[in-house]
């Protein structure tokens, strides 16, 4: 009989905890266990809306998919969405309760412990094993008193902990040793194994260091996971995707890198689509040669629009539109394309009103309540190139506080629930929608790619869309196979069952 949980913690942020959790969940699912993910607190602008309209962090959604179960907000009871360097919107059990400064939230966190424990216990009672993810590092000793996500959560769940270090960053032995040394004696006893992640090189050169590390901390090294180029959704904006080009097609797709960019997971499936070459832009020069400019969602629409102007990106976007090339705005990016943005209740910022880019004939007013819902969009256009795709349906979700009022020059092209959601300009080259997940099934990009080729005077080549869901399933199996071959899974299961796993140096010779 297996135990009920395993916790993955790391020596720092972005050491690969989320991906390893997904891999372990898929392995356990393959081994016949009913499993679920859990993370007490996420800080991310990449969120998701559950079937019942609640908001949760993207990482646990991906992990739930790896486990083969429906994402539920109980898997991520607390979500923080930063609005500035010192303030975040606080979302508890899928609903926003307001904005807090870092100090206000630090003082509020202890009150959440009982609530989180009750949520976790209910989830644990329904499955064979919960894979719990920590956040950042458990060695942040200045935050220990208010901790709800690392060792405090491990104690609450009585979870054995696997500590992960990122060797690609350099200094992996120092970070692992230092993390263990900064834990209390009770916390050190809870750490049952070490995994070194993102290794590139010759294992024979690494092995002496592994033995020396075990001799110092008396915790077994359970495996060394090689570097994996993983094409799953990112948890937050600490990602390498913003710095590299993806895909190798003939259509140049450029995403505007907003200061508070959110839900940029909308675009990760694009790089997999035939014909697409995807990159991110931080300056006006980065937008040159783009066939399609995408303006993504943002937590602070008005502030990011002002920032676009300060960087000169607004004029580059306008020139692109006037040249007849295509632009698509999603959520906050959609709002920026309008004539005027008003925030009378200071829902998003301290700026009550600002002019938009003026590329779509509509005004936007931010309301106090945020709409969060899963949704299906349908292309319904009475004129222009999208008309040939009328009836195309796209499943996704909405997260926004804005309400649009369209003018006479706004041409509807997308409906949600029989009502107009997305509009475009009369020329048909500037479009917007509130629907996230637009490109996941590949249909819409294939349609846009065909139109781009028509605008370039080329024959419209049919593109076979690639479903991101199908790709994701293969990716889960791929990373599971790599981790299974790199980590001692027998030792992992023994740790879950509460059995001791010795260090290699402690074994009889």
C-alpha positions in Angstrom: 0.0 0.0 0.0 1.5 3.3 -1.0 1.6 6.4 1.1 -0.5 9.5 0.4 2.0 12.2 -0.7 5.4 13.3 -2.0 6.7 16.9 -2.0 9.1 18.4 -4.5 11.0 21.4 -3.2 13.9 23.3 -4.9 17.0 25.2 -4.0 15.6 28.2 -5.9 12.9 29.3 -8.3 13.0 27.8 -11.9 15.1 24.8 -11.0 12.5 22.6 -12.7 10.1 21.6 -9.8 6.9 22.1 -11.9 8.1 19.9 -14.8 9.4 17.2 -12.4 6.1 17.2 -10.7 4.3 16.7 -14.0 6.7 13.8 -14.8 6.2 12.1 -11.5 2.4 12.4 -11.9 2.5 10.9 -15.3 4.7 8.1 -14.2 2.4 7.3 -11.3 -0.6 7.4 -13.6 1.2 5.0 -15.9 1.8 2.7 -12.9 -1.9 2.6 -12.2 -2.2 5.1 -9.3 -4.9 7.8 -9.0 -2.8 10.9 -8.4 -3.3 14.7 -8.1 -1.1 17.8 -7.9 -1.1 20.4 -5.2 0.6 23.7 -4.6 -0.6 25.8 -1.6 0.4 29.1 -3.2 1.4 30.2 -6.7 2.6 33.6 -7.8 2.0 33.9 -11.5 0.2 35.9 -14.2 -0.4 32.7 -16.2 -3.7 31.5 -14.9 -6.6 29.3 -16.0 -10.3 29.2 -15.4 -11.8 25.9 -14.2 -15.1 24.4 -15.4 -17.0 26.2 -12.6 -15.4 29.6 -13.3 -12.7 29.7 -10.7 -9.1 30.9 -11.3 -6.0 28.9 -10.6 -2.3 28.7 -11.5 -1.3 27.3 -14.8 1.3 24.9 -13.4 -1.2 22.8 -11.5 -3.5 22.8 -14.5 -0.6 21.2 -16.5 0.1 18.8 -13.7 -3.5 17.8 -13.5 -3.4 17.1 -17.2 -0.3 15.0 -16.7 -2.3 13.0 -14.0 -5.2 12.6 -16.4 -7.7 14.4 -14.2 -9.8 17.6 -14.5 -8.1 20.7 -13.0 -9.8 21.9 -9.8 -9.0 25.0 -7.8 -8.4 22.8 -4.7 -5.1 21.9 -6.3 -4.0 25.5 -6.0 -6.0 27.3 -3.2 -3.9 30.5 -3.2 -2.9 32.4 -6.4 -1.0 35.7 -6.3 -1.1 37.9 -9.5 1.5 40.7 -9.2 0.3 44.2 -10.1 3.6 45.9 -9.2 6.9 45.1 -7.6 5.2 45.4 -4.1 1.6 44.6 -4.6 -0.4 41.5 -5.8 -4.0 40.6 -6.4 -4.8 37.8 -3.9 -7.0 35.0 -5.2 -8.3 32.5 -2.6 -10.0 29.3 -3.7 -10.4 30.8 -7.2 -11.9 34.2 -6.3 -10.1 37.5 -6.0 -10.3 39.1 -2.5 -8.4 42.3 -3.3 -4.9 43.6 -3.6 -2.3 43.5 -0.9 1.3 44.8 -0.4 4.0 42.3 0.3 3.9 43.2 4.0 0.1 43.0 4.2 0.1 39.6 2.6 3.0 38.4 4.9 0.9 39.3 7.9 -2.2 37.7 6.3 -0.6 34.3 5.4 -0.7 32.6 8.8 -4.5 32.9 8.8 -4.6 30.8 5.6 -2.9 27.7 7.1 -6.0 26.1 8.5 -8.0 26.7 5.3 -5.2 25.3 3.1 -4.8 22.2 5.4 -8.5 21.5 5.1 -8.5 21.8 1.3 -5.4 19.6 1.1 -6.9 16.9 3.4 -10.0 16.7 1.2 -8.0 16.3 -1.9 -5.7 13.7 -0.4 -8.7 11.6 0.7 -9.8 11.2 -2.9 -6.5 9.9 -4.4 -3.7 7.3 -3.9 -1.0 10.0 -3.8 -0.7 13.8 -4.0 2.4 15.3 -5.6 3.0 18.6 -3.8 5.1 21.4 -5.3 7.0 23.9 -3.2 7.8 27.5 -4.2 11.2 29.1 -4.5 13.4 27.8 -1.8 12.7 26.5 1.8 15.9 28.2 2.9 14.4 31.7 2.8 14.9 31.9 6.6 13.5 35.4 6.8 10.1 34.0 5.5 10.0 30.9 7.7 7.5 32.3 10.2 4.9 33.0 7.5 5.6 30.0 5.3 2.6 28.3 3.9 4.0 26.6 0.8 7.3 24.9 1.7 8.3 23.1 5.0 5.2 24.4 6.7 3.1 22.6 4.1 5.3 19.5 4.2 4.7 19.3 8.0 0.9 19.9 7.6 0.7 17.1 5.0 3.4 14.9 6.8 5.1 14.8 3.4 8.5 13.4 2.6 10.5 16.0 0.6 12.7 15.6 -2.4 15.0 18.5 -2.9 15.9 19.5 -6.5 19.0 21.5 -7.6 19.6 23.0 -11.0 23.1 22.1 -12.2 22.8 24.3 -15.3 22.8 27.4 -13.2 26.2 26.4 -11.7 27.0 25.9 -8.0 24.6 23.1 -7.6 26.5 21.4 -4.8 26.8 24.6 -2.8 23.1 25.4 -3.3 22.0 21.9 -2.2 24.4 21.9 0.8 23.5 25.4 1.8 19.8 24.8 1.5 20.0 21.7 3.8 22.2 23.5 6.3 19.7 26.4 6.6 16.9 24.1 7.5 16.0 23.2 11.1 16.9 19.8 12.3 13.3 18.7 12.0 13.1 20.0 8.5 16.4 18.3 7.5 14.9 14.9 8.7 12.0 15.5 6.3 14.3 15.7 3.2 14.5 12.1 2.0 16.3 12.5 -1.3 18.1 14.8 -3.7 17.6 15.1 -7.5 20.0 17.1 -9.7 18.2 18.6 -12.7 19.2 19.9 -16.1 22.5 18.1 -16.5 24.5 18.3 -19.6 27.8 16.4 -19.6 29.6 13.2 -18.7 28.1 11.4 -15.6 31.5 9.9 -14.8 32.9 13.4 -14.1 29.9 14.2 -11.9 29.7 11.0 -9.8 32.6 11.8 -7.3 30.7 15.1 -6.4 27.5 13.1 -5.8 29.2 10.8 -3.3 30.9 13.8 -1.6 27.6 15.5 -1.3 26.0 12.5 0.3 28.9 12.2 2.7 28.2 15.8 3.9 24.4 15.9 4.1 23.6 12.2 4.6 20.7 12.3 2.1 20.7 10.0 -0.9 21.0 11.3 -4.4 18.1 9.6 -6.2 19.0 10.6 -9.7 20.5 13.1 -12.2 17.9 14.3 -14.8 19.4 15.5 -18.1 18.5 18.8 -19.8 15.1 18.5 -21.4 13.7 20.9 -24.0 10.1 20.9 -22.7 7.3 22.5 -24.7 4.7 22.5 -21.9 3.0 25.7 -20.6 5.2 27.9 -18.4 4.2 28.7 -14.9 5.2 32.3 -15.0 7.3 34.9 -16.9 10.6 33.5 -15.7 11.0 31.7 -19.0 13.6 31.4 -21.7 10.9 31.7 -24.4 11.1 35.5 -24.4 14.7 35.3 -25.5 14.6 32.8 -28.3 12.9 32.2 -31.6 10.6 29.1 -31.9 9.5 27.4 -35.1 10.9 27.7 -38.6 8.1 28.6 -40.9 7.7 31.4 -43.4 5.2 33.4 -41.4 6.8 35.8 -38.9 4.7 36.0 -35.8 5.8 38.5 -33.2 4.3 38.8 -29.7 4.7 42.2 -28.0 6.4 41.6 -24.6 4.3 43.6 -22.2 5.7 44.6 -18.8 2.9 42.7 -16.9 2.3 40.1 -19.6 -0.2 37.4 -18.6 -1.5 34.2 -20.0 1.2 34.1 -22.7 0.6 30.4 -22.7 -1.9 31.4 -25.5 1.1 31.5 -27.8 3.1 28.4 -26.9 1.1 26.1 -29.3 1.9 28.5 -32.1 5.5 27.5 -32.4 4.4 24.0 -33.1 2.1 25.0 -36.0 3.3 24.4 -39.5 4.4 27.7 -41.2 4.9 29.6 -38.0 8.1 31.3 -36.8 7.5 32.9 -33.3 9.5 35.4 -31.3 8.9 38.2 -28.7 9.4 41.9 -29.1 10.6 44.5 -26.6 11.5 47.4 -28.9 10.0 49.0 -32.0 12.8 47.5 -34.1 11.8 44.0 -33.0 8.5 44.4 -34.9 10.1 44.9 -38.3 9.4 42.2 -40.8 6.5 40.8 -38.8 3.6 39.3 -40.7 1.4 39.1 -37.6 1.7 41.1 -34.4 0.1 39.6 -31.4 -0.7 41.9 -28.4 -1.2 39.6 -25.4 -3.1 39.9 -22.1 -1.8 41.9 -19.2 -2.6 42.4 -15.5 -2.2 46.2 -15.9 -3.7 47.1 -19.2 -3.5 50.9 -18.9 0.0 51.0 -17.3 1.3 48.6 -20.0 -0.3 50.8 -22.7 1.5 53.8 -21.3 4.7 51.8 -21.2 4.3 50.8 -24.9 4.1 54.5 -25.7 7.2 55.2 -23.7 9.1 52.6 -25.6 7.8 53.8 -29.0 6.1 50.5 -29.7 2.7 52.1 -30.1 3.7 54.0 -33.3 5.4 50.8 -34.7 2.1 48.9 -34.1 0.1 51.7 -35.8 2.4 51.8 -38.8 2.1 48.0 -39.1 -1.7 48.3 -39.2 -1.7 51.2 -41.7 0.5 49.1 -44.0 -2.3 46.5 -44.2 -0.5 43.9 -42.1 -2.3 41.8 -39.5 -2.6 42.5 -35.8 -4.5 40.4 -33.2 -5.1 41.6 -29.6 -6.2 39.2 -26.9 -7.8 40.3 -23.7 -5.8 43.3 -22.4 -4.1 43.5 -25.9 -7.6 43.7 -27.4 -8.5 46.5 -25.1 -5.4 48.5 -26.1 -6.5 48.5 -29.7 -9.6 50.6 -28.9 -10.2 54.4 -28.9 -10.4 55.0 -25.1 -9.8 53.0 -21.9 -11.6 54.2 -18.7 -11.0 52.9 -15.2 -13.3 54.9 -13.0 -13.1 52.4 -10.1 -9.3 52.0 -10.3 -9.8 48.4 -10.9 -6.4 48.0 -12.7 -4.5 51.2 -12.1 -4.5 54.7 -10.7 -5.0 56.2 -14.1 -8.7 57.0 -14.7 -8.6 57.3 -18.4 -6.2 57.0 -21.4 -6.5 57.0 -25.2 -6.1 53.6 -26.8 -4.2 52.9 -30.0 -7.3 53.8 -32.0 -7.1 50.8 -34.3 -10.5 49.4 -33.4 -13.7 51.5 -33.1 -14.6 50.7 -29.5 -14.3 52.1 -25.9 -13.5 50.0 -22.8 -14.6 50.6 -19.3 -13.1 48.5 -16.5 -15.7 47.2 -14.0 -15.1 46.2 -10.4 -15.9 42.5 -10.9 -13.8 40.2 -13.0 -15.4 37.8 -15.4 -13.8 34.3 -15.2 -15.4 31.5 -17.3 -14.7 28.7 -19.7 -16.1 29.7 -23.0 -16.5 28.5 -26.6 -16.1 31.1 -29.3 -17.6 30.9 -32.8 -16.4 32.8 -35.9 -19.4 34.8 -37.2 -18.6 37.5 -39.6 -20.9 39.2 -42.1 -18.2 40.6 -44.3 -14.4 40.3 -44.8 -12.1 37.4 -45.0 -13.2 35.6 -41.8 -16.6 35.1 -43.3 -15.4 32.0 -45.1 -14.7 30.4 -41.7 -18.1 31.1 -40.2 -19.1 28.4 -37.8 -15.5 27.6 -36.7 -15.6 26.9 -33.0 -12.7 27.5 -30.5 -12.8 26.3 -26.9 -11.1 28.5 -24.4 -11.7 30.8 -21.4 -12.2 34.4 -20.4 -10.5 36.4 -17.6 -11.2 40.1 -17.8 -12.8 43.1 -16.0 -13.3 45.2 -19.1 -16.6 45.8 -20.9 -16.5 47.0 -24.5 -18.8 49.4 -26.4 -18.4 49.1 -30.1 -18.8 51.9 -32.6 -20.2 51.8 -36.2 -16.7 51.0 -37.7 -16.3 47.9 -35.5 -17.0 44.7 -37.5 -18.0 41.7 -35.4 -16.1 38.5 -36.1 -16.2 36.4 -33.0 -19.2 35.4 -30.8 -19.3 33.8 -27.3 -22.7 32.5 -26.2 -24.5 34.3 -29.2 -23.1 37.7 -28.2 -20.4 39.7 -29.9 -17.0 39.1 -28.3 -14.4 40.0 -30.9 -14.4 42.9 -33.5 -12.1 43.9 -36.3 -11.6 47.0 -38.4 -13.4 47.3 -41.8 -10.2 46.4 -43.6 -10.0 43.1 -41.7 -6.4 43.3 -40.7 -6.8 44.4 -37.1 -8.7 42.1 -34.8 -9.3 41.4 -31.1 -11.1 39.0 -28.8 -11.3 38.2 -25.1 -11.0 34.5 -25.7 -7.9 32.8 -24.4 -6.7 29.6 -25.9 -7.3 30.7 -29.4 -4.5 28.8 -31.0 -4.6 25.5 -29.1 -6.4 23.5 -31.8 -4.5 25.2 -34.7 -7.6 26.1 -36.7 -7.5 29.8 -36.3 -3.8 30.1 -37.0 -4.3 28.1 -40.2 -7.0 30.5 -41.3 -4.9 33.6 -40.4 -1.8 32.1 -42.1 -3.9 31.6 -45.3 -5.0 35.3 -45.2 -1.4 36.5 -44.6 -0.3 34.6 -47.7 -3.1 36.1 -49.7 -2.1 39.6 -48.5 1.5 38.8 -49.6 0.2 37.9 -53.1 0.9 34.2 -52.6 -1.3 31.2 -53.1 -3.1 30.3 -49.9 -1.6 26.9 -49.0 -3.8 24.7 -46.9 -2.2 23.9 -43.5 -3.1 20.9 -41.4 -3.7 22.2 -37.9 -1.8 20.6 -35.0 -3.8 20.1 -31.8 -1.8 21.2 -28.7 -3.7 18.7 -26.6 -2.4 15.8 -28.7 1.1 17.3 -28.6 0.9 17.8 -24.8 0.0 14.2 -24.2 3.1 13.0 -26.1 5.2 15.5 -24.3 4.0 14.2 -20.9 4.9 10.6 -21.9 8.3 11.8 -23.2 9.4 13.6 -20.0 8.0 10.7 -18.0 10.2 8.3 -19.9 13.3 10.5 -19.4 12.7 10.9 -15.6 11.9 7.3 -15.2 15.2 6.3 -16.7 17.1 9.0 -14.7 15.6 8.7 -11.3 15.4 5.6 -9.0 11.6 5.3 -9.0 11.8 2.3 -6.7 13.4 4.5 -4.1 10.7 7.2 -4.7 8.0 4.7 -4.0 9.8 3.5 -0.9 10.1 7.1 0.3 6.3 7.6 -0.2 5.6 4.4 1.8 7.8 5.8 4.6 10.7 3.3 4.1 14.3 4.4 4.5 16.5 4.8 1.4 20.3 4.7 2.2 23.0 6.8 0.6 25.2 4.9 -1.9 28.2 5.6 0.4 26.3 3.8 3.3 25.7 0.6 1.4 27.9 -2.4 2.2 30.7 -2.9 -0.4 
